[in-house]
Amino acid sequence: MGLLNEFDQTPAADIGRELYSFAEELFPICRSITGSGIRQTLSVIQERIPIETVEVPTGTAAFDWTIPTEWNIRDAYIKSPNGKRVVDFQKNNLHVVNYSVPVHATMSLSELRPHLFTIPDHPEWIPYRTSYYQENWGFCLSHNQLLALTDSNYEVRIDSTLANGHLTYGEFYIPGELADEVLISCHACHPSLANDNLSGLAVATFLAGRLSQRRLRYSYRFLFIPGTIGAITWLARNGKAVSQIRHGLVLTCLGDSGGFHYKKSRRGKTEIDRAAAHVLRHLSESSEILEFSPDGYDERQYCSPGFNLPVGCLMRSVWGKFPEYHTSADNLDFIRPDKLAESLRVCGAILDVLENNRRYCNQSPFCEPQLGRRGLYRSTGSPADGGELSARLWVLNLSDGNHSLLDIAERADLPFPLISDAAELLHQNGLLSVVPDGAAG
């Protein structure tokens, strides 16, 4: 039974509630590309799947990059003259520019103003800003909060540290029958942003848990990493594993109500690109296939020219294209349990295609075999089982050792599970033989 069938047997509402609850648990943590926040996040994931955490010291070279100093924060605020916190990190961790250097000073509003960031078009929202690789500091606040500040002196404090430490990432490897790997990657560095990317963390964690309980054809490697620098660091340290990657997905923005988008790998016509496009065509009412571009999430690292890995990106709304992106409006109200469940189901369907995309040889290639005496042909002429019969005929006709089941599904314009089930049934009845992995067609 494939993952898609397994998800179909579990109520979507139950799956959605579990995924949402997991995102809800992670939401308050102040994450960054290093520090205690990402370690705490990986620890929560570790309660569900046995990930290995890896610590890479500050100063370590990773291609053209260097692991930065580790950032941690305890508190931050702007206090008015009466001692009231008018901006308070304890109320929302987006209030501080991520990676701000420590500050404790009293200054006028005019001195403070260059360090304040708002979104005038959405005056109730708090922006998310970072300063990872340039020492700076700042506060993010709603535009209405800014307008309420008077021309006074304010106590400003950011109780943070930047010191030698480590970059931390999580890795979970599931061995399969083949050494060839499917890579599933998601970034774990954003603070309280629900769609970008707690939705990806939740879907990846639950997907890994399901896969770890199954017998698998491919091996699977799940990465929970800081964005950009995490992928670069992993690629720099794992040359042997990189050489085994045959398919890959970056998962992000999977909890909102937007239609699905799949961004192709740099190669553009790989098996993962075709599998994702096929699944979305048959399983999703609203979807769009995007061509590769060298921006976005960590697919741009995996698809850099030196690696050129077959890794695409699955998302709902596209990064930077929805107003809530990188703002406080990307909160738990913005994601929905049913959308998380549907995203998990789509991921399972894509992996089902990869797992079952074999080639077969027709053992009775001269004209059609007599399906009726094998109970494989409708006896009354009813069109009710026409789809199943059509799938069987397509599989028999194109199973010449050269066409994969995905080739057949695309040409027949039939859902992959229908083609896969037909092939299994025909194989059980002695009409097909399996072409071994790696064998010439």
C-alpha positions as CSV (number, residue, x, y, z in Angstrom):
1,M,0.0,0.0,0.0
2,G,1.4,3.4,-1.0
3,L,1.6,6.5,1.2
4,L,-1.3,8.0,-0.8
5,N,-3.6,5.1,0.0
6,E,-2.4,5.3,3.7
7,F,-3.3,9.0,3.9
8,D,-6.7,8.3,2.2
9,Q,-7.4,5.8,5.1
10,T,-6.7,8.4,7.8
11,P,-9.2,11.2,8.3
12,A,-7.8,14.4,6.9
13,A,-9.1,16.3,9.8
14,D,-7.1,14.2,12.2
15,I,-3.9,14.6,10.2
16,G,-4.5,18.3,9.9
17,R,-5.1,18.8,13.7
18,E,-1.8,16.9,14.4
19,L,0.2,19.0,12.0
20,Y,-1.3,22.3,13.2
21,S,-0.7,21.4,16.8
22,F,2.9,20.7,16.0
23,A,3.3,24.1,14.3
24,E,1.5,25.7,17.3
25,E,4.1,24.1,19.7
26,L,7.0,25.5,17.6
27,F,5.5,29.0,17.0
28,P,6.7,30.9,20.2
29,I,10.4,29.9,19.7
30,C,12.7,32.7,18.6
31,R,14.8,30.9,15.9
32,S,17.7,32.2,13.9
33,I,20.5,30.7,11.8
34,T,22.4,29.8,14.9
35,G,21.8,29.7,18.7
36,S,19.5,28.2,21.3
37,G,16.3,28.8,19.3
38,I,17.2,26.5,16.5
39,R,18.5,23.9,19.0
40,Q,15.2,24.0,20.9
41,T,13.3,23.6,17.6
42,L,15.4,20.6,16.6
43,S,14.9,19.1,20.1
44,V,11.1,19.4,19.6
45,I,11.4,17.6,16.3
46,Q,13.6,15.0,17.9
47,E,10.7,14.0,20.1
48,R,8.9,12.7,17.0
49,I,11.7,11.4,14.8
50,P,15.3,10.5,15.8
51,I,17.1,13.2,14.0
52,E,20.9,13.6,14.5
53,T,22.0,17.2,15.4
54,V,25.2,18.4,13.9
55,E,27.3,21.3,15.3
56,V,29.6,23.2,13.0
57,P,32.0,25.7,14.7
58,T,32.1,29.4,14.1
59,G,34.8,30.2,11.5
60,T,34.5,27.0,9.6
61,A,34.8,27.5,5.8
62,A,32.0,26.3,3.6
63,F,32.9,27.1,0.0
64,D,32.8,30.9,-0.3
65,W,31.1,31.3,3.1
66,T,32.2,31.1,6.7
67,I,30.1,30.0,9.7
68,P,29.2,33.2,11.6
69,T,29.3,33.9,15.3
70,E,26.5,32.4,17.2
71,W,23.6,34.7,18.1
72,N,21.4,34.4,21.2
73,I,18.9,36.8,22.7
74,R,17.3,37.0,26.1
75,D,15.3,40.2,26.1
76,A,14.8,43.5,24.2
77,Y,12.6,46.6,24.6
78,I,12.1,50.3,24.0
79,K,11.0,52.1,27.1
80,S,9.2,55.4,27.2
81,P,10.2,58.0,29.9
82,N,7.5,56.6,32.2
83,G,9.2,53.2,32.2
84,K,6.6,51.5,30.0
85,R,7.7,49.1,27.3
86,V,6.3,50.6,24.1
87,V,8.1,47.8,22.0
88,D,8.5,44.5,23.8
89,F,10.4,41.4,22.5
90,Q,8.6,39.3,25.1
91,K,5.3,40.0,23.4
92,N,6.5,39.2,19.8
93,N,10.0,38.0,18.9
94,L,9.7,39.7,15.5
95,H,10.2,43.0,17.3
96,V,14.0,42.7,17.1
97,V,16.0,42.7,13.9
98,N,17.3,39.1,14.0
99,Y,21.0,39.0,14.8
100,S,21.0,42.5,16.3
101,V,24.2,43.3,18.3
102,P,23.7,44.2,22.0
103,V,22.6,47.7,22.8
104,H,21.8,49.6,26.0
105,A,21.4,53.3,25.7
106,T,19.1,56.3,26.1
107,M,18.4,58.2,22.9
108,S,16.0,60.6,21.3
109,L,13.4,59.6,18.8
110,S,15.4,61.2,16.0
111,E,18.4,59.1,17.0
112,L,16.3,55.9,17.3
113,R,14.4,56.4,14.1
114,P,17.0,55.0,11.6
115,H,16.8,51.7,13.6
116,L,13.0,51.3,13.4
117,F,11.3,49.3,10.7
118,T,7.6,49.3,9.8
119,I,5.1,48.4,7.0
120,P,3.2,51.6,6.3
121,D,0.8,49.8,3.9
122,H,-0.2,47.4,6.7
123,P,0.0,49.6,9.8
124,E,-1.0,46.8,12.2
125,W,1.7,44.3,11.0
126,I,5.2,43.9,12.3
127,P,7.9,43.2,9.7
128,Y,10.5,40.5,9.9
129,R,14.1,41.8,9.3
130,T,17.5,40.3,9.7
131,S,21.2,41.4,9.8
132,Y,23.0,38.1,9.7
133,Y,26.3,39.1,8.1
134,Q,26.6,42.8,8.9
135,E,26.8,44.0,12.5
136,N,23.8,46.2,13.1
137,W,20.8,46.5,15.4
138,G,17.2,47.5,15.1
139,F,13.5,47.1,16.1
140,C,10.5,46.1,14.0
141,L,7.1,47.4,15.0
142,S,3.8,48.2,13.6
143,H,3.5,51.5,11.8
144,N,0.8,52.5,14.3
145,Q,3.2,51.9,17.1
146,L,5.7,54.2,15.4
147,L,3.1,56.9,14.9
148,A,2.3,56.8,18.7
149,L,5.9,57.5,19.7
150,T,6.4,61.1,20.9
151,D,9.5,63.3,20.6
152,S,11.0,62.0,23.9
153,N,14.1,60.2,25.1
154,Y,13.8,56.4,25.1
155,E,15.7,53.6,26.9
156,V,16.7,51.1,24.3
157,R,18.0,47.7,25.2
158,I,18.8,44.6,23.2
159,D,20.1,41.9,25.6
160,S,21.9,39.7,23.0
161,T,25.2,38.0,22.5
162,L,27.3,37.4,19.4
163,A,30.2,35.0,20.2
164,N,32.1,32.0,18.9
165,G,29.8,29.0,18.9
166,H,28.2,26.8,16.4
167,L,25.8,26.5,13.5
168,T,23.3,23.6,14.2
169,Y,21.3,21.5,11.8
170,G,19.3,18.3,12.0
171,E,19.5,15.3,9.8
172,F,17.4,12.1,9.6
173,Y,18.4,9.2,7.3
174,I,16.1,6.4,6.4
175,P,17.8,3.5,4.6
176,G,15.9,1.9,1.7
177,E,16.7,-1.0,-0.6
178,L,18.8,1.3,-2.8
179,A,21.6,3.5,-1.8
180,D,20.2,6.1,-4.2
181,E,18.6,8.9,-2.1
182,V,15.6,11.2,-2.0
183,L,16.5,14.5,-0.3
184,I,13.8,16.4,1.6
185,S,15.0,19.8,2.9
186,C,13.3,22.6,4.9
187,H,14.7,25.7,6.6
188,A,14.3,25.8,10.4
189,C,15.7,29.3,11.1
190,H,12.7,31.6,11.0
191,P,11.2,32.8,14.3
192,S,7.4,33.1,14.8
193,L,6.4,32.7,11.1
194,A,3.8,30.0,10.6
195,N,3.6,29.5,6.9
196,D,7.3,30.4,6.3
197,N,8.3,27.9,7.5
198,L,6.7,26.1,10.4
199,S,4.4,24.5,7.8
200,G,7.3,23.0,6.0
201,L,8.9,21.7,9.3
202,A,5.6,20.1,10.3
203,V,5.0,18.4,6.9
204,A,8.6,17.2,6.7
205,T,8.6,15.8,10.2
206,F,5.3,13.9,9.8
207,L,6.4,12.7,6.3
208,A,9.6,11.4,7.8
209,G,7.7,9.6,10.6
210,R,5.4,7.9,8.1
211,L,8.3,6.8,5.8
212,S,10.4,5.5,8.7
213,Q,7.7,2.8,9.3
214,R,7.6,1.5,5.8
215,R,9.7,-0.7,3.5
216,L,11.2,1.7,1.0
217,R,12.9,1.4,-2.4
218,Y,14.9,4.6,-2.1
219,S,16.8,5.8,0.9
220,Y,15.6,9.2,2.3
221,R,17.5,12.0,3.9
222,F,15.7,14.8,5.7
223,L,17.5,18.1,6.5
224,F,16.2,20.6,9.0
225,I,18.7,23.5,8.4
226,P,19.2,27.2,8.7
227,G,18.3,28.9,5.4
228,T,21.1,29.4,2.8
229,I,24.1,29.0,5.1
230,G,22.7,25.6,6.4
231,A,22.4,24.1,2.9
232,I,25.8,25.5,1.8
233,T,27.4,24.0,5.0
234,W,25.7,20.6,4.5
235,L,26.7,20.4,0.8
236,A,30.3,21.4,1.7
237,R,30.5,18.6,4.3
238,N,28.7,15.7,2.6
239,G,30.2,15.0,-0.8
240,K,29.5,11.3,-0.6
241,A,25.9,11.7,0.3
242,V,25.5,14.4,-2.4
243,S,26.6,11.9,-5.0
244,Q,23.7,9.6,-4.0
245,I,20.9,12.1,-4.5
246,R,18.6,11.1,-7.3
247,H,15.6,13.2,-6.4
248,G,14.9,16.1,-4.0
249,L,12.2,18.5,-2.7
250,V,12.5,21.7,-0.7
251,L,9.3,22.1,1.4
252,T,8.0,25.5,2.4
253,C,4.9,27.7,2.7
254,L,2.6,24.6,2.8
255,G,-0.1,25.8,5.3
256,D,-1.9,28.7,3.7
257,S,-5.0,28.6,1.4
258,G,-3.2,29.4,-1.8
259,G,-3.0,26.9,-4.7
260,F,0.0,24.6,-5.1
261,H,3.1,25.8,-6.9
262,Y,6.0,23.6,-7.9
263,K,9.3,25.2,-8.9
264,K,11.3,22.9,-11.2
265,S,14.9,22.0,-10.7
266,R,17.6,23.7,-12.7
267,R,17.6,20.7,-15.1
268,G,13.9,21.2,-15.7
269,K,12.9,17.8,-16.9
270,T,14.0,15.4,-14.1
271,E,11.9,12.6,-12.7
272,I,11.0,14.7,-9.6
273,D,9.9,17.6,-11.8
274,R,7.7,15.3,-13.9
275,A,6.4,13.4,-10.8
276,A,5.4,16.7,-9.0
277,A,3.7,18.1,-12.2
278,H,1.8,14.8,-12.7
279,V,0.6,14.6,-9.1
280,L,-0.5,18.2,-9.1
281,R,-2.3,17.8,-12.4
282,H,-4.4,14.9,-11.1
283,L,-4.6,15.5,-7.4
284,S,-4.9,19.3,-7.0
285,E,-7.7,21.6,-8.3
286,S,-5.4,24.6,-8.4
287,S,-1.7,24.4,-9.2
288,E,1.0,26.0,-11.3
289,I,4.4,24.7,-12.4
290,L,7.1,27.3,-12.3
291,E,10.4,27.3,-14.2
292,F,13.6,27.3,-12.3
293,S,15.1,30.7,-11.1
294,P,18.2,31.2,-9.1
295,D,16.4,32.8,-6.2
296,G,13.9,31.5,-3.6
297,Y,14.8,28.9,-1.0
298,D,17.6,26.3,-0.7
299,E,16.8,24.7,-4.0
300,R,19.1,27.4,-5.4
301,Q,22.0,25.9,-3.5
302,Y,21.2,22.3,-4.4
303,C,20.8,23.5,-8.1
304,S,23.9,25.6,-8.2
305,P,26.0,24.8,-11.3
306,G,28.6,22.8,-9.4
307,F,26.0,20.4,-8.0
308,N,23.0,20.8,-10.4
309,L,21.0,18.3,-8.3
310,P,17.5,17.2,-9.3
311,V,15.8,19.2,-6.5
312,G,12.6,21.2,-6.9
313,C,10.6,23.3,-4.5
314,L,7.0,22.5,-3.4
315,M,4.9,25.3,-1.9
316,R,1.4,26.8,-1.9
317,S,1.7,30.6,-2.1
318,V,5.0,31.6,-3.5
319,W,7.6,33.3,-1.3
320,G,7.4,37.1,-1.5
321,K,4.2,37.0,-3.5
322,F,1.7,37.0,-0.6
323,P,1.3,40.1,1.6
324,E,1.7,38.2,4.9
325,Y,5.2,37.0,3.8
326,H,7.8,38.0,6.4
327,T,5.4,39.8,8.7
328,S,3.5,39.2,11.9
329,A,0.4,38.4,9.8
330,D,2.1,35.1,8.9
331,N,0.8,33.7,12.2
332,L,-1.2,30.7,13.3
333,D,-4.4,32.2,12.0
334,F,-2.9,32.3,8.5
335,I,-2.4,28.5,8.2
336,R,-5.1,25.9,8.2
337,P,-5.2,22.3,9.4
338,D,-6.9,21.1,6.2
339,K,-4.3,22.8,4.0
340,L,-1.5,21.2,6.0
341,A,-3.1,17.8,5.6
342,E,-3.6,18.3,1.9
343,S,0.1,19.3,1.5
344,L,1.2,16.2,3.4
345,R,-1.0,14.1,1.1
346,V,0.5,15.7,-2.1
347,C,4.0,15.0,-0.8
348,G,3.1,11.4,-0.2
349,A,1.7,11.1,-3.7
350,I,4.9,12.5,-5.2
351,L,7.0,10.1,-3.3
352,D,4.6,7.2,-4.3
353,V,5.4,8.0,-7.9
354,L,9.2,7.9,-7.2
355,E,8.9,4.7,-5.2
356,N,6.8,2.9,-7.8
357,N,8.1,4.3,-11.1
358,R,9.5,1.0,-12.4
359,R,9.7,-0.4,-15.9
360,Y,8.2,-3.7,-17.0
361,C,8.3,-6.0,-20.0
362,N,5.1,-7.4,-21.5
363,Q,5.3,-11.2,-21.4
364,S,2.7,-11.6,-24.1
365,P,3.7,-8.9,-26.6
366,F,2.1,-10.3,-29.7
367,C,-1.4,-8.8,-29.8
368,E,-3.4,-8.4,-26.6
369,P,-3.4,-11.2,-24.2
370,Q,-6.9,-12.5,-23.4
371,L,-7.8,-10.6,-20.2
372,G,-11.3,-12.1,-19.9
373,R,-10.2,-15.6,-18.9
374,R,-8.0,-14.0,-16.2
375,G,-10.8,-11.9,-14.8
376,L,-9.1,-8.7,-16.0
377,Y,-11.7,-7.6,-18.5
378,R,-15.2,-6.2,-17.8
379,S,-17.7,-8.9,-18.7
380,T,-20.9,-6.8,-19.2
381,G,-19.5,-4.0,-21.3
382,S,-20.3,-1.5,-18.4
383,P,-18.2,1.7,-18.6
384,A,-18.0,1.8,-14.8
385,D,-14.5,0.1,-14.8
386,G,-13.4,1.7,-18.0
387,G,-10.6,3.6,-16.3
388,E,-9.0,0.5,-14.8
389,L,-9.3,-1.4,-18.1
390,S,-7.8,1.5,-20.0
391,A,-4.9,1.6,-17.6
392,R,-4.3,-2.1,-18.1
393,L,-4.3,-1.8,-21.8
394,W,-1.9,1.2,-21.8
395,V,0.5,-0.6,-19.4
396,L,0.5,-3.8,-21.6
397,N,1.1,-1.7,-24.7
398,L,3.9,0.4,-23.5
399,S,5.7,-2.1,-21.2
400,D,8.5,-2.8,-23.6
401,G,11.3,-2.3,-21.0
402,N,11.9,1.3,-22.1
403,H,8.8,3.1,-20.8
404,S,8.5,3.7,-17.1
405,L,5.1,3.8,-15.4
406,L,5.4,7.6,-15.2
407,D,6.0,7.6,-19.0
408,I,2.8,5.6,-19.4
409,A,0.7,7.7,-17.0
410,E,1.7,10.9,-18.7
411,R,1.0,9.5,-22.2
412,A,-2.3,8.0,-21.2
413,D,-3.2,11.1,-19.1
414,L,-4.3,8.8,-16.2
415,P,-3.5,9.2,-12.5
416,F,-0.3,7.4,-11.6
417,P,-1.9,5.2,-8.9
418,L,-4.3,3.8,-11.6
419,I,-1.3,2.9,-13.8
420,S,0.7,1.5,-10.9
421,D,-2.2,-0.7,-9.7
422,A,-2.7,-2.0,-13.2
423,A,1.0,-2.9,-13.5
424,E,1.0,-4.7,-10.2
425,L,-2.2,-6.7,-11.1
426,L,-0.8,-7.6,-14.5
427,H,2.5,-8.7,-12.9
428,Q,0.7,-10.9,-10.4
429,N,-1.1,-12.6,-13.3
430,G,2.2,-13.3,-15.1
431,L,1.7,-10.8,-17.9
432,L,4.5,-8.5,-16.9
433,S,8.1,-8.9,-15.7
434,V,9.9,-6.3,-13.7
435,V,13.0,-4.7,-15.2
436,P,15.6,-4.5,-12.4
437,D,16.8,-1.1,-11.3
438,G,19.7,0.0,-13.3
439,A,19.1,-2.5,-16.1
440,A,19.2,-1.3,-19.7
441,G,15.8,-1.0,-21.4
